[in-house]
């Protein structure tokens, strides 16, 4: 199979690329929701991102993608495997189809073993496969309600619990949830919408030059994928090093009291429910600073991530016809002229 289209070769769509890079650096952000027109590179960007993330250490034959240092309880491979069985591989990128059954997603009884040997064994599902990687849901706004409820539970706890057919299994399922969709095809349930850390809108390029560049690059990729990858290899390696360095440094990025006060003021001014808005702002600002290899987050970092961290958390105001991004930008402009605490 040909390698995915290079992430760095995507023309424009800077907000989407920034959000995905921040989610790759800081998985605790809660993932990314990308809404927009068809054919704007949403799926392409998501699949290309997995090629940039640092390789994981796992065990040959493990179906739970365990960290060998802390294997999952039901895993029969990692607990007894020697160190020589450890391998390095890319972080998994798992697609969750809209028509998937609950058994396929969370796992179920292994029918083959049950029929052949009478053994009651667990067959892991897509959530186990996505552990320590990415779970991608295209057309996430069309996902069936029972799967939405399942994702909400796992996204909140980081653990998949299966209680059925005489099975009682718990295994870790921590992943970066990435969803994409077209808003014209339906809205996302508020409960799932709030679980996404960042939300961005993408549109088709509005200028001729950008459209032509997209055509040229895509045509070159389809004609000779290997040559196209070689052309962008240095830029891909640079991005990969940024992500690796960001992951190592994100926990040590400092936020001043002034920045935290600014975040709280902004969320209160916009009427954001709960504290998830402030937490996402904090994590996103740290991730943005870490991607630039800085040890201190700045006001500019907070202002840059605020629209994508807060726009999908706003209550609908029937008296305000402005879009959510406009409301966030307006609140930022108003706050910029007010004192928000000491530096």
C-alpha positions in Angstrom: 0.0 0.0 0.0 1.1 3.5 -0.8 2.0 5.7 2.1 -0.6 8.3 3.2 -0.4 11.8 1.6 2.3 13.8 3.5 0.9 16.0 6.3 3.3 18.8 5.4 2.2 18.8 1.8 -1.4 19.8 2.6 -2.1 23.3 1.2 -3.5 25.8 3.7 -6.0 24.6 6.4 -3.6 25.9 9.1 -6.2 25.8 11.9 -6.9 22.1 11.3 -3.2 21.2 11.1 -2.4 23.2 14.2 -5.2 21.5 16.2 -4.1 18.0 15.1 -0.5 18.7 16.0 -1.5 19.9 19.4 -3.6 16.8 20.0 -0.7 14.6 19.0 1.5 16.4 21.5 -1.0 16.4 24.3 -3.4 13.5 24.2 -5.2 14.8 27.3 -6.7 17.6 25.2 -9.6 15.3 24.3 -9.2 15.1 20.6 -10.2 17.2 17.6 -13.5 17.8 15.7 -13.1 18.9 12.1 -16.3 20.2 10.4 -16.4 21.5 6.9 -17.0 21.0 3.2 -16.4 17.7 1.5 -13.1 17.3 -0.2 -11.2 19.8 1.9 -8.5 17.3 3.2 -10.0 16.3 6.5 -9.5 12.6 6.2 -6.2 13.1 4.4 -4.8 15.2 7.3 -5.9 12.8 10.0 -4.4 9.7 8.3 -1.2 11.6 7.6 -0.8 12.6 11.2 -0.2 9.0 12.5 2.9 8.8 10.3 4.5 11.7 12.2 4.0 10.5 15.7 6.9 8.8 17.6 7.0 5.0 17.4 5.5 3.0 20.3 7.1 0.1 22.1 4.7 -2.9 22.2 4.9 -6.7 22.3 4.8 -9.0 19.3 1.3 -10.7 19.2 -0.3 -8.3 21.7 -3.9 -7.5 20.6 -4.4 -4.7 23.2 -1.5 -2.6 22.1 -0.2 -2.6 25.7 2.6 -0.6 27.0 5.0 -3.5 28.1 5.7 -1.6 31.3 2.0 -1.8 32.3 0.2 -4.5 30.4 -3.6 -4.7 30.3 -5.2 -7.1 32.8 -6.7 -9.6 30.2 -3.6 -9.6 28.0 -2.0 -13.1 28.0 0.9 -12.1 25.8 2.6 -9.1 27.5 2.8 -10.6 31.0 4.9 -13.6 30.0 6.7 -12.3 26.9 10.5 -11.8 27.1 12.0 -8.5 26.3 13.2 -9.9 23.0 9.6 -10.0 21.8 9.2 -6.2 22.1 8.9 -4.3 18.8 8.6 -0.7 17.7 5.8 0.4 15.5 3.7 3.4 14.5 0.9 4.6 16.7 -2.3 2.9 15.4 -4.8 4.9 13.3 -8.1 3.1 13.6 -11.2 3.9 11.6 -14.6 3.5 13.3 -17.1 2.8 10.6 -20.6 4.3 11.0 -22.2 0.9 10.6 -20.0 -0.9 13.1 -21.7 -3.1 15.7 -21.2 -2.6 19.4 -19.4 -6.0 19.5 -17.0 -4.9 16.8 -16.2 -1.6 18.7 -15.8 -2.8 22.3 -15.1 -6.5 21.8 -17.1 -9.7 22.4 -16.9 -13.4 22.9 -14.4 -15.2 20.6 -16.9 -17.4 18.8 -14.3 -19.6 17.1 -12.6 -20.5 20.3 -15.9 -21.1 22.0 -17.0 -23.5 19.2 -13.7 -25.3 18.7 -12.3 -25.7 22.2 -15.2 -24.6 24.4 -13.0 -21.9 25.8 -14.7 -18.6 26.8 -12.2 -16.1 25.5 -12.5 -12.4 24.7 -12.0 -11.0 21.2 -10.8 -7.4 21.5 -12.5 -4.7 19.4 -11.6 -1.4 17.8 -11.2 0.4 21.1 -8.4 -2.0 22.1 -6.8 -1.7 18.7 -6.8 2.2 19.0 -5.2 2.2 22.5 -2.2 4.6 22.6 -3.1 5.8 19.1 -5.9 7.6 17.2 -9.6 6.6 16.8 -11.0 8.3 13.7 -14.7 8.7 13.1 -15.6 10.1 9.7 -19.1 11.6 9.4 -19.2 11.6 13.2 -22.5 13.5 13.3 -24.1 10.5 11.7 -22.9 8.0 14.3 -25.6 5.9 15.9 -26.7 6.9 19.4 -25.6 3.7 21.1 -22.1 4.1 19.8 -22.0 7.7 20.9 -22.9 6.6 24.4 -20.2 4.0 24.3 -17.6 6.5 23.2 -18.6 9.0 25.9 -18.1 6.4 28.6 -14.7 5.3 27.3 -13.5 8.8 26.5 -14.3 9.9 30.1 -12.7 6.9 31.9 -10.0 5.7 29.5 -11.1 2.1 30.2 -13.3 -0.2 28.2 -15.6 -2.4 30.3 -17.3 -5.4 28.7 -20.0 -7.3 30.7 -21.8 -9.7 28.5 -22.1 -13.4 27.5 -20.5 -14.5 30.7 -17.5 -12.2 30.1 -16.2 -9.6 32.5 -13.3 -7.7 30.9 -11.7 -4.4 31.6 -8.8 -3.0 29.5 -7.3 0.4 28.9 -8.5 2.4 25.9 -6.8 5.7 25.8 -6.7 7.3 22.4 -6.9 10.6 20.6 -10.5 10.9 19.3 -10.7 12.6 15.9 -14.0 13.2 14.3 -14.9 14.9 11.0 -18.1 15.7 9.2 -20.2 18.0 7.1 -22.5 20.2 9.2 -25.2 20.1 6.5 -25.7 16.4 7.2 -26.7 16.9 10.8 -25.6 18.2 14.2 -23.5 16.4 16.8 -25.0 15.5 20.1 -24.0 18.1 22.7 -22.7 15.4 25.1 -20.2 14.2 22.5 -19.5 17.6 21.2 -18.3 18.7 24.6 -15.9 15.7 24.8 -13.8 17.0 21.9 -11.1 19.3 23.2 -10.7 21.3 20.0 -13.1 22.1 17.1 -12.2 23.7 13.8 -14.0 24.5 10.6 -12.5 24.0 7.2 -13.5 25.5 3.9 -12.5 25.1 0.3 -9.6 27.4 -0.8 -10.9 30.8 -1.8 -8.2 31.7 -4.2 -7.2 30.3 -7.6 -3.5 29.9 -6.7 -4.2 27.7 -3.8 -6.6 25.5 -5.8 -4.1 25.1 -8.5 -1.4 24.1 -6.0 -3.7 21.5 -4.5 -4.2 20.0 -7.9 -0.5 20.0 -8.7 0.5 18.3 -5.5 -2.3 15.7 -5.6 -1.5 14.8 -9.2 2.2 14.5 -8.4 1.3 12.2 -5.4 -1.0 10.0 -7.5 1.5 9.7 -10.4 4.4 8.6 -8.2 3.8 8.4 -4.4 7.3 7.4 -3.5 8.9 10.3 -5.4 6.4 12.7 -3.8 7.2 11.4 -0.4 10.9 11.8 -1.0 10.3 15.4 -2.0 8.6 16.2 1.3 10.7 13.9 3.5 12.8 16.6 5.1 9.7 18.6 6.1 8.0 15.5 7.4 11.0 14.7 9.5 11.1 18.2 10.9 7.4 17.9 11.9 8.0 14.5 13.5 10.9 16.0 15.6 8.6 18.8 16.7 6.0 16.4 17.9 8.5 14.2 19.7 10.1 17.2 21.4 6.7 18.7 22.2 5.6 15.4 23.9 8.7 15.4 26.1 8.4 19.1 27.0 4.7 19.7 27.3 4.4 18.7 31.0 7.1 21.3 32.0 5.6 24.3 30.2 4.7 26.9 32.8 1.5 29.1 32.8 1.6 32.3 34.8 -1.2 33.4 37.2 -2.0 36.1 34.7 -2.7 33.6 31.9 -4.9 31.4 34.1 -6.9 34.5 35.2 -7.3 35.5 31.6 -8.6 32.0 30.7 -11.2 32.1 33.5 -12.3 35.7 32.5 -12.7 34.6 28.9 -14.8 31.5 29.8 -17.0 33.4 32.2 -17.6 36.2 29.7 -18.7 33.7 27.1 -20.9 31.8 29.5 -19.1 28.5 29.1 -20.6 25.8 31.4 -18.3 23.9 33.7 -14.5 24.1 33.8 -13.7 22.0 30.8 -13.2 25.2 28.8 -10.4 26.5 31.0 -8.8 23.1 31.3 -8.7 22.7 27.5 -7.3 26.3 27.1 -4.6 25.4 29.6 -3.6 22.2 27.9 -3.8 23.6 24.4 -1.7 26.7 25.3 0.9 24.3 26.8 0.9 22.1 23.7 1.3 25.1 21.4 4.3 26.4 23.4 5.8 22.9 23.5 5.6 22.6 19.7 7.7 25.8 19.6 10.1 24.4 22.2 9.3 27.1 24.7 9.1 26.6 28.4 6.6 29.4 29.1 3.1 29.8 27.5 2.2 33.3 26.4 -0.8 35.5 25.9 -0.4 34.9 22.2 -0.7 31.1 22.7 -4.0 31.5 24.6 -5.4 33.9 22.1 -4.4 31.5 19.2 -6.1 28.4 20.7 -9.1 30.1 22.3 -11.4 30.0 19.2 -10.8 26.2 18.6 -11.1 25.4 22.3 -14.3 27.3 23.1 -16.3 27.8 19.9 -18.2 24.5 20.3 -18.9 25.0 24.0 -21.0 28.2 23.7 -24.7 28.3 24.4 -26.9 29.3 21.6 -28.0 32.9 21.8 -31.2 33.5 19.8 -30.6 37.3 20.1 -27.0 37.0 18.7 -26.8 36.0 15.1 -23.0 36.0 15.0 -21.3 32.7 14.6 -19.5 31.1 17.5 -16.0 32.0 16.3 -17.1 35.6 15.9 -18.4 35.6 19.5 -15.1 34.2 20.8 -13.1 36.8 18.8 -15.3 39.5 20.1 -14.8 38.4 23.7 -11.1 38.3 23.1 -11.1 41.8 21.8 -13.1 43.1 24.7 -10.9 41.3 27.2 -7.7 42.6 25.6 -8.5 46.1 26.8 -9.2 45.0 30.4 -6.7 44.2 33.2 -6.8 40.5 33.9 -4.4 40.2 36.8 -0.7 40.6 37.5 1.9 39.0 35.3 
